[in-house]
Amino acid sequence: MVPRFREAGDVTLDLFHRDGRVDDRWIGFHPREFELLWRLAEQPGVPVTRKQLLRDVWRIDFEPETNSVAVHVARIRSKLEPFGLAPILATHPEAGYYLNAPVQTDSFKLTGKS
C-alpha cells in the first residue's frame, strides 16, 4: 500500500492533494515537481541519477536532449526558498539529486496534531 503522506524534511508531501505543505501553508507544486520530490523522498540521502528520475518520474527509458530534470529541480528549489528549505534538494557531485533531509519518524507531524 502506498502511503498518503511522505516527509521531505520539514515539507509534508500529500499524495491525495499531490502537493506539499510546510506547517499549514501549501506550496503549490506542479504535478511533475511533486512526483520528483516524492520520488526523492522515498529514500532520503540516497542519490538518484538523472536517468533514474527520467525513468521513474517521466516514465521514459531514453535520455532526451533537454535539461528538463534540472529545470524542475530549480523550480522546486525556488518554491522551497521562501521557507528556507531550498537546500533539502541537493545535487550529488556525480550527477544526480538527493533529498538532504533527516528522516521524519514522528507520526504526529503527519496529522498536524501534537
CNS distance restraints for C-alpha pairs under 8 A (distance, minus, plus):
assign (resid   3 and name CA) (resid  15 and name CA) 7.74 0.50 0.50
assign (resid   4 and name CA) (resid  14 and name CA) 5.83 0.50 0.50
assign (resid   4 and name CA) (resid  15 and name CA) 4.99 0.50 0.50
assign (resid   4 and name CA) (resid  16 and name CA) 6.39 0.50 0.50
assign (resid   5 and name CA) (resid  12 and name CA) 6.63 0.50 0.50
assign (resid   5 and name CA) (resid  13 and name CA) 5.48 0.50 0.50
assign (resid   5 and name CA) (resid  14 and name CA) 4.82 0.50 0.50
assign (resid   5 and name CA) (resid  15 and name CA) 6.15 0.50 0.50
assign (resid   5 and name CA) (resid 110 and name CA) 6.77 0.50 0.50
assign (resid   6 and name CA) (resid  12 and name CA) 6.03 0.50 0.50
assign (resid   6 and name CA) (resid  13 and name CA) 5.11 0.50 0.50
assign (resid   6 and name CA) (resid  14 and name CA) 6.81 0.50 0.50
assign (resid   6 and name CA) (resid  38 and name CA) 7.18 0.50 0.50
assign (resid   6 and name CA) (resid  41 and name CA) 6.85 0.50 0.50
assign (resid   6 and name CA) (resid  42 and name CA) 7.73 0.50 0.50
assign (resid   7 and name CA) (resid  11 and name CA) 5.96 0.50 0.50
assign (resid   7 and name CA) (resid  12 and name CA) 4.81 0.50 0.50
assign (resid   7 and name CA) (resid  13 and name CA) 6.01 0.50 0.50
assign (resid   7 and name CA) (resid  41 and name CA) 6.71 0.50 0.50
assign (resid   7 and name CA) (resid 103 and name CA) 7.23 0.50 0.50
assign (resid   7 and name CA) (resid 104 and name CA) 6.13 0.50 0.50
assign (resid   8 and name CA) (resid  12 and name CA) 6.21 0.50 0.50
assign (resid   8 and name CA) (resid  13 and name CA) 7.05 0.50 0.50
assign (resid   8 and name CA) (resid  37 and name CA) 7.74 0.50 0.50
assign (resid   8 and name CA) (resid  38 and name CA) 7.99 0.50 0.50
assign (resid   8 and name CA) (resid  41 and name CA) 5.51 0.50 0.50
assign (resid   8 and name CA) (resid  44 and name CA) 7.69 0.50 0.50
assign (resid   8 and name CA) (resid  88 and name CA) 7.73 0.50 0.50
assign (resid   8 and name CA) (resid  99 and name CA) 7.06 0.50 0.50
assign (resid   8 and name CA) (resid 101 and name CA) 6.41 0.50 0.50
assign (resid   8 and name CA) (resid 102 and name CA) 7.98 0.50 0.50
assign (resid   8 and name CA) (resid 103 and name CA) 7.61 0.50 0.50
assign (resid   8 and name CA) (resid 104 and name CA) 7.90 0.50 0.50
assign (resid   9 and name CA) (resid  88 and name CA) 7.02 0.50 0.50
assign (resid   9 and name CA) (resid 100 and name CA) 7.80 0.50 0.50
assign (resid   9 and name CA) (resid 101 and name CA) 4.66 0.50 0.50
assign (resid   9 and name CA) (resid 102 and name CA) 5.87 0.50 0.50
assign (resid   9 and name CA) (resid 103 and name CA) 6.86 0.50 0.50
assign (resid   9 and name CA) (resid 104 and name CA) 6.85 0.50 0.50
assign (resid  10 and name CA) (resid  22 and name CA) 6.25 0.50 0.50
assign (resid  10 and name CA) (resid  85 and name CA) 7.76 0.50 0.50
assign (resid  11 and name CA) (resid  20 and name CA) 6.11 0.50 0.50
assign (resid  11 and name CA) (resid  21 and name CA) 5.57 0.50 0.50
assign (resid  11 and name CA) (resid  22 and name CA) 5.02 0.50 0.50
assign (resid  11 and name CA) (resid  23 and name CA) 7.86 0.50 0.50
assign (resid  12 and name CA) (resid  20 and name CA) 5.39 0.50 0.50
assign (resid  12 and name CA) (resid  21 and name CA) 5.35 0.50 0.50
assign (resid  12 and name CA) (resid  22 and name CA) 6.44 0.50 0.50
assign (resid  12 and name CA) (resid 110 and name CA) 7.18 0.50 0.50
assign (resid  13 and name CA) (resid  18 and name CA) 7.28 0.50 0.50
assign (resid  13 and name CA) (resid  19 and name CA) 5.93 0.50 0.50
assign (resid  13 and name CA) (resid  20 and name CA) 4.23 0.50 0.50
assign (resid  13 and name CA) (resid  21 and name CA) 6.59 0.50 0.50
assign (resid  13 and name CA) (resid  34 and name CA) 7.91 0.50 0.50
assign (resid  13 and name CA) (resid  38 and name CA) 6.99 0.50 0.50
assign (resid  14 and name CA) (resid  18 and name CA) 5.56 0.50 0.50
assign (resid  14 and name CA) (resid  19 and name CA) 5.63 0.50 0.50
assign (resid  14 and name CA) (resid  20 and name CA) 5.87 0.50 0.50
assign (resid  14 and name CA) (resid  21 and name CA) 7.94 0.50 0.50
assign (resid  15 and name CA) (resid  19 and name CA) 7.01 0.50 0.50
assign (resid  18 and name CA) (resid  29 and name CA) 7.67 0.50 0.50
assign (resid  18 and name CA) (resid  31 and name CA) 6.76 0.50 0.50
assign (resid  18 and name CA) (resid  34 and name CA) 6.29 0.50 0.50
assign (resid  19 and name CA) (resid  26 and name CA) 7.00 0.50 0.50
assign (resid  19 and name CA) (resid  27 and name CA) 6.75 0.50 0.50
assign (resid  19 and name CA) (resid  28 and name CA) 6.11 0.50 0.50
assign (resid  19 and name CA) (resid  29 and name CA) 5.44 0.50 0.50
assign (resid  19 and name CA) (resid  30 and name CA) 7.72 0.50 0.50
assign (resid  19 and name CA) (resid  31 and name CA) 7.90 0.50 0.50
assign (resid  19 and name CA) (resid  34 and name CA) 6.04 0.50 0.50
assign (resid  20 and name CA) (resid  26 and name CA) 5.85 0.50 0.50
assign (resid  20 and name CA) (resid  27 and name CA) 5.55 0.50 0.50
assign (resid  20 and name CA) (resid  28 and name CA) 7.12 0.50 0.50
assign (resid  20 and name CA) (resid  29 and name CA) 6.94 0.50 0.50
assign (resid  20 and name CA) (resid  34 and name CA) 7.48 0.50 0.50
assign (resid  21 and name CA) (resid  25 and name CA) 5.26 0.50 0.50
assign (resid  21 and name CA) (resid  26 and name CA) 4.21 0.50 0.50
assign (resid  21 and name CA) (resid  27 and name CA) 5.43 0.50 0.50
assign (resid  22 and name CA) (resid  26 and name CA) 6.63 0.50 0.50
assign (resid  22 and name CA) (resid  27 and name CA) 7.38 0.50 0.50
assign (resid  22 and name CA) (resid  83 and name CA) 7.74 0.50 0.50
assign (resid  23 and name CA) (resid 112 and name CA) 7.59 0.50 0.50
assign (resid  27 and name CA) (resid  79 and name CA) 6.69 0.50 0.50
assign (resid  27 and name CA) (resid  80 and name CA) 7.62 0.50 0.50
assign (resid  28 and name CA) (resid  79 and name CA) 7.89 0.50 0.50
assign (resid  29 and name CA) (resid  33 and name CA) 5.69 0.50 0.50
assign (resid  29 and name CA) (resid  34 and name CA) 5.55 0.50 0.50
assign (resid  29 and name CA) (resid  76 and name CA) 7.40 0.50 0.50
assign (resid  29 and name CA) (resid  79 and name CA) 7.81 0.50 0.50
assign (resid  30 and name CA) (resid  34 and name CA) 6.17 0.50 0.50
assign (resid  31 and name CA) (resid  35 and name CA) 6.24 0.50 0.50
assign (resid  32 and name CA) (resid  36 and name CA) 6.09 0.50 0.50
assign (resid  32 and name CA) (resid  57 and name CA) 7.16 0.50 0.50
assign (resid  32 and name CA) (resid  58 and name CA) 7.82 0.50 0.50
assign (resid  32 and name CA) (resid  72 and name CA) 7.67 0.50 0.50
assign (resid  33 and name CA) (resid  37 and name CA) 6.31 0.50 0.50
assign (resid  33 and name CA) (resid  72 and name CA) 6.00 0.50 0.50
assign (resid  33 and name CA) (resid  73 and name CA) 7.51 0.50 0.50
assign (resid  33 and name CA) (resid  75 and name CA) 7.64 0.50 0.50
assign (resid  33 and name CA) (resid  76 and name CA) 6.29 0.50 0.50
assign (resid  34 and name CA) (resid  38 and name CA) 5.96 0.50 0.50
assign (resid  35 and name CA) (resid  39 and name CA) 6.02 0.50 0.50
assign (resid  35 and name CA) (resid  57 and name CA) 6.09 0.50 0.50
assign (resid  36 and name CA) (resid  40 and name CA) 6.36 0.50 0.50
assign (resid  36 and name CA) (resid  53 and name CA) 7.24 0.50 0.50
assign (resid  36 and name CA) (resid  57 and name CA) 6.04 0.50 0.50
assign (resid  37 and name CA) (resid  41 and name CA) 6.04 0.50 0.50
assign (resid  37 and name CA) (resid  99 and name CA) 7.96 0.50 0.50
assign (resid  38 and name CA) (resid  42 and name CA) 6.48 0.50 0.50
assign (resid  39 and name CA) (resid  43 and name CA) 7.80 0.50 0.50
assign (resid  39 and name CA) (resid  53 and name CA) 7.92 0.50 0.50
assign (resid  39 and name CA) (resid  56 and name CA) 7.63 0.50 0.50
assign (resid  39 and name CA) (resid  57 and name CA) 7.40 0.50 0.50
assign (resid  40 and name CA) (resid  44 and name CA) 6.40 0.50 0.50
assign (resid  40 and name CA) (resid  46 and name CA) 7.93 0.50 0.50
assign (resid  40 and name CA) (resid  48 and name CA) 7.22 0.50 0.50
assign (resid  40 and name CA) (resid  97 and name CA) 7.75 0.50 0.50
assign (resid  40 and name CA) (resid  98 and name CA) 5.89 0.50 0.50
assign (resid  40 and name CA) (resid  99 and name CA) 5.65 0.50 0.50
assign (resid  41 and name CA) (resid  99 and name CA) 6.14 0.50 0.50
assign (resid  43 and name CA) (resid  99 and name CA) 7.67 0.50 0.50
assign (resid  44 and name CA) (resid  98 and name CA) 6.60 0.50 0.50
assign (resid  44 and name CA) (resid  99 and name CA) 4.85 0.50 0.50
assign (resid  44 and name CA) (resid 100 and name CA) 6.45 0.50 0.50
assign (resid  44 and name CA) (resid 101 and name CA) 6.45 0.50 0.50
assign (resid  44 and name CA) (resid 102 and name CA) 7.19 0.50 0.50
assign (resid  44 and name CA) (resid 103 and name CA) 6.72 0.50 0.50
assign (resid  45 and name CA) (resid  98 and name CA) 5.57 0.50 0.50
assign (resid  45 and name CA) (resid  99 and name CA) 5.34 0.50 0.50
assign (resid  45 and name CA) (resid 100 and name CA) 5.49 0.50 0.50
assign (resid  45 and name CA) (resid 101 and name CA) 7.08 0.50 0.50
assign (resid  46 and name CA) (resid  98 and name CA) 5.71 0.50 0.50
assign (resid  46 and name CA) (resid  99 and name CA) 7.29 0.50 0.50
assign (resid  47 and name CA) (resid  92 and name CA) 6.42 0.50 0.50
assign (resid  47 and name CA) (resid  96 and name CA) 5.89 0.50 0.50
assign (resid  47 and name CA) (resid  97 and name CA) 5.35 0.50 0.50
assign (resid  47 and name CA) (resid  98 and name CA) 4.61 0.50 0.50
assign (resid  47 and name CA) (resid  99 and name CA) 7.87 0.50 0.50
assign (resid  48 and name CA) (resid  52 and name CA) 6.17 0.50 0.50
assign (resid  48 and name CA) (resid  53 and name CA) 6.69 0.50 0.50
assign (resid  48 and name CA) (resid  96 and name CA) 5.24 0.50 0.50
assign (resid  48 and name CA) (resid  97 and name CA) 5.40 0.50 0.50
assign (resid  48 and name CA) (resid  98 and name CA) 6.08 0.50 0.50
assign (resid  49 and name CA) (resid  53 and name CA) 6.29 0.50 0.50
assign (resid  49 and name CA) (resid  95 and name CA) 6.18 0.50 0.50
assign (resid  49 and name CA) (resid  96 and name CA) 4.04 0.50 0.50
assign (resid  49 and name CA) (resid  97 and name CA) 6.48 0.50 0.50
assign (resid  50 and name CA) (resid  54 and name CA) 6.15 0.50 0.50
assign (resid  50 and name CA) (resid  69 and name CA) 6.84 0.50 0.50
assign (resid  50 and name CA) (resid  95 and name CA) 7.03 0.50 0.50
assign (resid  50 and name CA) (resid  96 and name CA) 5.45 0.50 0.50
assign (resid  50 and name CA) (resid  97 and name CA) 7.58 0.50 0.50
assign (resid  51 and name CA) (resid  55 and name CA) 6.26 0.50 0.50
assign (resid  51 and name CA) (resid  61 and name CA) 7.81 0.50 0.50
assign (resid  51 and name CA) (resid  62 and name CA) 7.70 0.50 0.50
assign (resid  51 and name CA) (resid  63 and name CA) 6.71 0.50 0.50
assign (resid  52 and name CA) (resid  56 and name CA) 5.97 0.50 0.50
assign (resid  53 and name CA) (resid  57 and name CA) 5.42 0.50 0.50
assign (resid  53 and name CA) (resid  58 and name CA) 7.03 0.50 0.50
assign (resid  53 and name CA) (resid  69 and name CA) 7.66 0.50 0.50
assign (resid  54 and name CA) (resid  58 and name CA) 4.80 0.50 0.50
assign (resid  54 and name CA) (resid  59 and name CA) 6.16 0.50 0.50
assign (resid  54 and name CA) (resid  60 and name CA) 5.79 0.50 0.50
assign (resid  54 and name CA) (resid  61 and name CA) 7.09 0.50 0.50
assign (resid  54 and name CA) (resid  62 and name CA) 7.82 0.50 0.50
assign (resid  54 and name CA) (resid  63 and name CA) 7.41 0.50 0.50
assign (resid  54 and name CA) (resid  69 and name CA) 7.54 0.50 0.50
assign (resid  55 and name CA) (resid  59 and name CA) 4.56 0.50 0.50
assign (resid  55 and name CA) (resid  60 and name CA) 4.84 0.50 0.50
assign (resid  55 and name CA) (resid  61 and name CA) 5.44 0.50 0.50
assign (resid  55 and name CA) (resid  62 and name CA) 7.93 0.50 0.50
assign (resid  56 and name CA) (resid  60 and name CA) 7.81 0.50 0.50
assign (resid  67 and name CA) (resid  71 and name CA) 6.22 0.50 0.50
assign (resid  68 and name CA) (resid  72 and name CA) 6.16 0.50 0.50
assign (resid  69 and name CA) (resid  73 and name CA) 6.18 0.50 0.50
assign (resid  70 and name CA) (resid  74 and name CA) 6.15 0.50 0.50
assign (resid  71 and name CA) (resid  75 and name CA) 6.27 0.50 0.50
assign (resid  72 and name CA) (resid  76 and name CA) 6.20 0.50 0.50
assign (resid  73 and name CA) (resid  77 and name CA) 6.19 0.50 0.50
assign (resid  73 and name CA) (resid  89 and name CA) 7.55 0.50 0.50
assign (resid  74 and name CA) (resid  78 and name CA) 6.17 0.50 0.50
assign (resid  75 and name CA) (resid  79 and name CA) 6.32 0.50 0.50
assign (resid  76 and name CA) (resid  80 and name CA) 6.24 0.50 0.50
assign (resid  76 and name CA) (resid  86 and name CA) 7.72 0.50 0.50
assign (resid  77 and name CA) (resid  81 and name CA) 5.96 0.50 0.50
assign (resid  77 and name CA) (resid  85 and name CA) 7.65 0.50 0.50
assign (resid  77 and name CA) (resid  86 and name CA) 4.55 0.50 0.50
assign (resid  77 and name CA) (resid  87 and name CA) 7.51 0.50 0.50
assign (resid  77 and name CA) (resid  89 and name CA) 6.81 0.50 0.50
assign (resid  78 and name CA) (resid  82 and name CA) 7.65 0.50 0.50
assign (resid  78 and name CA) (resid  86 and name CA) 6.83 0.50 0.50
assign (resid  79 and name CA) (resid  86 and name CA) 7.73 0.50 0.50
assign (resid  80 and name CA) (resid  84 and name CA) 6.49 0.50 0.50
assign (resid  80 and name CA) (resid  85 and name CA) 5.05 0.50 0.50
assign (resid  80 and name CA) (resid  86 and name CA) 4.87 0.50 0.50
assign (resid  81 and name CA) (resid  85 and name CA) 5.54 0.50 0.50
assign (resid  81 and name CA) (resid  86 and name CA) 4.82 0.50 0.50
assign (resid  87 and name CA) (resid 100 and name CA) 7.13 0.50 0.50
assign (resid  88 and name CA) (resid  99 and name CA) 5.54 0.50 0.50
assign (resid  88 and name CA) (resid 100 and name CA) 4.48 0.50 0.50
assign (resid  88 and name CA) (resid 101 and name CA) 5.56 0.50 0.50
assign (resid  89 and name CA) (resid  97 and name CA) 7.00 0.50 0.50
assign (resid  89 and name CA) (resid  98 and name CA) 6.11 0.50 0.50
assign (resid  89 and name CA) (resid  99 and name CA) 5.04 0.50 0.50
assign (resid  89 and name CA) (resid 100 and name CA) 5.98 0.50 0.50
assign (resid  90 and name CA) (resid  97 and name CA) 5.60 0.50 0.50
assign (resid  90 and name CA) (resid  98 and name CA) 5.39 0.50 0.50
assign (resid  90 and name CA) (resid  99 and name CA) 6.13 0.50 0.50
assign (resid  90 and name CA) (resid 100 and name CA) 5.96 0.50 0.50
assign (resid  91 and name CA) (resid  95 and name CA) 7.22 0.50 0.50
assign (resid  91 and name CA) (resid  96 and name CA) 5.94 0.50 0.50
assign (resid  91 and name CA) (resid  97 and name CA) 4.49 0.50 0.50
assign (resid  91 and name CA) (resid  98 and name CA) 6.48 0.50 0.50
assign (resid  92 and name CA) (resid  96 and name CA) 5.05 0.50 0.50
assign (resid  92 and name CA) (resid  97 and name CA) 5.26 0.50 0.50
assign (resid  92 and name CA) (resid  98 and name CA) 6.77 0.50 0.50
assign (resid 106 and name CA) (resid 110 and name CA) 7.80 0.50 0.50
assign (resid 107 and name CA) (resid 111 and name CA) 7.38 0.50 0.50
assign (resid 108 and name CA) (resid 112 and name CA) 6.13 0.50 0.50
assign (resid 108 and name CA) (resid 113 and name CA) 5.56 0.50 0.50
assign (resid 108 and name CA) (resid 114 and name CA) 5.73 0.50 0.50
assign (resid 109 and name CA) (resid 113 and name CA) 6.73 0.50 0.50
assign (resid 109 and name CA) (resid 114 and name CA) 7.60 0.50 0.50
